[in-house]
Amino acid sequence: FANYVFPSHGVATGALVPSNLTFDGKGGEPLDLEVALKKVREHGLETILFPRDCCGDDHSPSTLRLRSAFRFEFLEHPGDVWNSFAQDVVMPYARGKVIGGAKVYYDGTSFLGMEMMALVMGDITMAGGSICFVLFYLLFHTRNLLVSCVSLLVMVVSVPLSWVIFSFASGVSSLSLASLLSLFLVVGLGSDVVFVYVDMWRQSTKLMEDEMQRLLWTCKQASKASFATTATTSVSFFANLCSVIKPLREFGVFMGLCVVMVWAMLSLVLIPLFLVEARCSRRRCCTCSRCNFCGDCCRRRQSQRRKPGRLSALALRVYVQGLYRARRCCFAMWIIIAITALVWAVAWVQVDTDIPDVIPAGHNQDGLKKAASSFLSFKEAFYFGYRVSPLTADVCSPFASSSSSSGPAACALHWCEIDRREEANTTCRCLRGAETSGCGAATQANVVLRLVSPSPVTA
């Protein structure tokens, strides 16, 4: 709409009054609002620029929302050029833009997908922080850099491997945005498997000396314990196959495959990795001071060092004794809490049947959805066969007679100028040439003379 309020003036050489206006928003002086609205209606842009309940035949309308529309044409590689132009130019410029107190919301071809991908990539960046925390805790628990790094790498690699299997089995070549967040769950579930295997391998040092027997015992005990949790978790995801919602089915199958694959890959990698680490530790056994995967001599050192502290043992003993003495009260308390929560949920919780809104509050797409609800959709505004309106409009000559082809009746715009020093109620009249039909019944006619001079003119 600003293009029509601030048009460029096409003034010929030696002329004072413009002969045409170009609606490009590059003018320095605004048009009268009524004139701008009239040209907008004549060009068929009212449904594009204004809300549904705005303007109509009102000469002095008011609205809090305006919309602009732009079309771009790219002759070569339109998809790639448009995506690059939108991501590198349009979106960085318009993001969070406030002009004169007015908030700017933007939309366009593929904008929703681009912004959703930006949100997901931001979440994946946060996943990098969680991975760093998991790596730190793995190092704290295992006290072994090689086992921690390899285990974390196996967890991450299991996600694309699961996607390859899922894509081959289902024939789906596109990955939903929700599936990209599977990295959070896989890292957490995989860490549980690592902890089980590491603890079993450590415990095997107290039961047997032969490495082969230790491997067999660790594999049997750890795989059985970890597979129980893996199976229940994966089955809960695979249960989404019964859903009629396609994205939910795909997400459930993909996550179930991720859970199974991370367990299988860790089970195959950790056992030989323990053996390699144990043999490497045996070579440096004479100099090692703290080693979790060493051979016989280091195991004896570990058995001597791994004794619980007095303070922690005392605190654990007091806690267990307290639970034992108040076992009936604790059991009754948790039963009461569970029943109360269940009653409250049944009585007050309401099920939201709407599709979950994944856009955070304050985001461009969130504000755009609210603002665009008062406008016609672009498919309705840009109807089939819509043509771009002309960008120029001719201004009638102030000295042309009404009978000529360029007279007032043939002009779309009339241009009048008054001295701003005159009073506010001064009437503006356009200057025209002589009327061929005469003055009618009047015997006199008022003539307005306009003098233009670089210096003051005296009568």
N, C-alpha and C positions, 0 to 999 in steps of 0.2 A: 504493500500500500504506500510505502514511502516513495516508491518510484513515481507514483501519480501525484503525491503531494509536493515533491521537489523535482519537477521536470527541468530538463535543460532547455534554454531558450535559443532558437535558431534565428539570429538577427542578421539580416543581410547587411552588406557594407554600406555605410551611410544612413542606415535606417535606425529608428529609435524603438519601434514596436516590433516584437518578434513575428516572423511569418509562420512559424510552426513551433510545436513543443515536442520534445522527445522524452518519453516517460522512462527515464533511466536512474532517477534518484540522485543525479549529479548537479542539480540546480542549487542556487544559493538562496532563493526566496520561495516561500511556500505558496501554493495555489490556495484559493478559497476552498474550504472543506466541501462545500456543496458542489463546486465544479469538479473536484477530484472524485467525489462519489458518483457523480453523473457519468464521468468517463469510465469508471470501473464497471458500472452497470452496462454501459454501452458495449464494452469489450467482453462481457460475460464472465467477469472475474469475481462477482459478488459471492458466489457459493464456494469459491476457493479461498478467498481472503478473510471472510467474516463468518462468525458463528451462525447457527441456524436462526436464533432468535434476535439477530441484529439487523439494524438498518431498515429493510423493507422500503417503504416510500418516505421514511422519515428524513427530513432535510438536515436535522441536527442529531444524528444518532450518537450513542455512547456504548462502548464495549471495553472490557478489560483484557480481551484476548484478540490477537490478530495472527494470521498465518501467512507465510510466504511459501512460494513453490518455485523450484528451479529444475530445469531439464538440461542434461549434459549429453553430448554425443561424442563417442570415441570410435574412430574408424578402424583402428587396429587393436586387437586383443582387448575388447571392451571390458571383459570381466576383470582381468589383471590390472588394467589401468585404472578402472573405477575403484577397485578395492584399495589400491595404493593411494589414490587421490583422497578417498574417504578417510583412511586411517592416518595418513601423514599430514593432510591439510585441513579437511573439513572438521573432523571430530576433535582434534587438539584445539582448534580455534573456538569452536562452539561449546566445548565442555565447560560447564560452570559459568557460562557467560551471563553477565548482568548488565543491561544497557538502560541507563536512566531509571534504575529501580525495577525494570522489567526483567523477569527470568526468561532465558532463552532455552527452549527444548527443541531438539532436532531429531529427524528421522529420515530414512531413505532406503533405497534398495540395499538389502543385506546388512543394514545397520544393526538390527536386532541380533543377528548371528554374531557380528563382530563384537558387540558389547557383551553378549553372553560369554563369548570365548575369553574376553578380557577379564571378566569376573572369575571364570574358572581358572585361568592362568594365575590370577591373584591368589586363589585358594591353593593351587598347586605350589605356589611359592611358600605359602604357610606350611604346606606339607613338608617342604624342605627343612623348615625349622623343627617340625616334629621328628623328622628322620635324624637330625643332628642330636636331639634329645635321646632318641632310642639308641643311637650309636654310643652316646655317653653312658647310658645305663648298661648297655651290653658290655662295654669295657669295664664298668664297675663290677658287674656280676661275674663275668668270665675271667677278667684280668688277663685277657689275651687279645692282642690287636688283630692277629690274623683271623681268628675265629669270628670276631665281631664284624670285621669288614667284609669277609666273604659271606657271612650269613645275611648281612644287610643287602649286599649286592644280589644274592639269590632271591630275596624277597622282592626287590624292585624288578628284576628280570622276569619273575613269574607273571607279572601283569600283562606285558605284551605277548608272552607265550600263551597265556590263557585266551587272549583276544584272537590269536591265530586259530586256535582250536575252535573257539566259538564261531568265528566267521566261516570256517570250513564246514562246520556241522550245520549251521543255520542258513548259510547263504547270505547273511547280512553283511554289507560292506561299510555301513556307517556306524559310528560309535556315538552314543548319546552323551550329552554333557555330564549327566549324573555318573556315568560309568568311569569318567576320568577321575572322579574322587575316590575310586576304589583303592588308591594307593594308601589312604589313611587307614582303612580297615586291614589291608594286607600286611602292612608293617606291624600293626598291633597283634594280629593273630600269629604272624610268623615269629614274633619275639617270644610268644608263649612256647612255641615248639622248640626254639633254641634253648630256652631256660630248662625245659624238661630234659633234653638230651645232655646238656652240660652237667646238670646235677646227677643224672644217672651215671655218666662217665666218671665223675668224681667219686661217687659212691662205690663204683666197681673196684677202685683201688684198695678198699678195705676188705673186699670179699675174696679177691683172687689176684694172682701174680701174672699168669699167662696173658699175653696181649690178645690172642685169639679168643680166649674165654671171656675176657673183658668186653671185646667187641660184640660177641654173640649175646652176652648178658645185657649190655647196653641197648643193643638193637631191639631185643625182645621186649625189655621193660619200657624203654622210652617210646618205641613205636606204638605199643599197645596203649599207653597212657595218652599220648598226643593224638592218636587216631580217634579215640573216643570223643574228644572235644572237637576235632576237625569234622568228624562225621555228623555230629549233631548240628554244628554251625552250617555246614554245607547243605544239609537236608532242609534246614529252615529257609535257606535262600532258594533252593530248588522248589520249595512249596509254592513259590510265586508262579510256577507254570500253570497253576489252576486259575490264575487271574485272567479276566477278559481284557485287561488293559495291556496293550502291547509293550509300551516302554517298561512297565513293571515286570513283565515276563522276561524281557531281554536283560534287564538289570539283575534279576534274581538268578538267571542261568549264568550270566557272566561272573557274578560274585561267587556263586557256588563253585565254578571252575577255578577261580582265583584261589579260593581257600584250599581246594584239593591239590592244586598244582604247587602251592607254596609248601604244603606239608610233604608232598612227594619229593620235591627238589631238595628240601632241607634234609630229609631222611637219607637221600642218596649222597649228599655232599658232606654232611657233618661226620658220619662214621669214618670214612677214610681220612677226613681232615684231622680227626682226633688222633688217629694212628700216626700220621705224618708229624703232627705237632709233638707227640710223645717221643718219637725217635729223635727229632731235632732237639728236644729238651734234654734227652739223655746225654747228648754230646756235650752240652754245656752244664751238666749236672754239678760238676765240681765247683763252679763259680756262681751258680744261680742262688739267689736268696729267697725269691718268692716265685713259685712256678706251679701252675695248676694242672699241667698235663705231663709231668715228668715221669721218670722211671722209678726204679726201686728206691734208690737212695733219697731222691727228692720226695718220694711218698712218705718215707720215714720222717723227713723234716716237716712235711705238711702235717702229719699226724701229731707231731709235737707242738706245732704252732697253732693249729686249728682247735683251739679250746675257747669256749665262750667266756667272755669277761664276767667278772663277778657281778657288776652292776646290771648288765643285761640279763644275766641268769636270774638274779634276784627279782627284777621287775617282771620277768616272764612267770616266775613261780608265784608271785603275789597275784598276778592277773588270773592265772589258771585256778588258783585256790579260791579267788573271789567268785569266778564263774561257777565253780563246783558247789560252793555253799549256797549261792543264790540261783541255782539252775532252774528251779520251779518258777521263781519270780521272773527271771529273764525270759523263759519260754512263754509265760502268760502275757508278759508285756508286749512281746513281738506279735503274738496272736491278736491281741487287742488293737495294736497299731495297724496290722494288716486288714482286719475287719473294718475298722474305722475308715481307712483309706478307700476300701472297696465300696462302702456305703456312700461315702462322699462322692466318689466318681460316678456311681450310678445315678445319684440324685441331682448332681449339678453339672456334670460335664456334658456338653453338646457336641455332636459330630458335625464337622464342617464338610459338606458335600461338594464344595467348590474345588476347582483344580488349584493346587497349592501355587501361590505366587512366589517364585524364586527370586524376583527382583527386590533388592533391599530398598527400604524407604529412603527417599531423598535422591535416588538414582534418576538419571535422565529418563529412562524408560518408564519409571514409576510416575513421574510428573507428566510425561508425555501422554500416558494412558488417560489420566484425569483431564488434561487440557484438550486432547483430541476428541473426547466424548461429545463436546458441544459443536463440533464441525461435521460436515459431511465427509465421508471417507473419500480418499483420492479416486477410488474407482467410480464413485458417484459423481464427484466434481469433474473429473476428466472423463466424461462420457465418451462413448464410441463415436468417432468422427470429429472429436473436438480439435479445433485448429487454434494455433497461437494467435492472439490478438495483435493488431498493428501497434508498433511502439511509438508512432508519431501521430500528431493531429494538427491540421492546418488552422491557423488563426486568420480570421477574415480581415480584409483591408479596411481600416477605419474610414477611408475616403471613397469606398466603392458604393455606388447607388444600389438600392434594393432591387432594381430591375436587372442588374447585371448578373452574370453567372457566378461571380464571387461576392455577391451582396449578402446582407444579413441572413436571408432565408436559406442560402446555400452554405453558410459557414457553421462549423461545429463549435467554434469558440470565438468569442468577441473579446477584444482587449481594450480596456479603458484605463487611463491614468489620471490621478488627481494629485494636487499638491498636498502633501501631508501636513502642511502648516495650516490648511483650511480647517474649519470646524468639523466635528465628527459627523454632523448630519448633512454634510455636503453631498449633493446628488451627482453621481457620475453619469455622464452621457457620452456615448460613442460618437465620433465625428464621421459624417458620411458626405458624399457628394450631393449635388442637387437632385431633388426628386423630379422625375419627368412628369409625374401626374399633378404637379403644382402643390399649393398649400391647402387646397380644399376651400372650406368656407372662411378660413382665417385670412385676414388681410395683412398680417405680419408674421414673421418667423424669427425666432431667436438664433443668433449666430454666435458660436463660441470660437474665439481665435486663440490658438496656442502658439506662443512664441518661445523659441529655444535659442539661447545665446550663452556664450561662455562668460559674459559680464552682465551685471544688472541692467535691465531695460526700464527706461522711464517713458511715460506716456507724453 
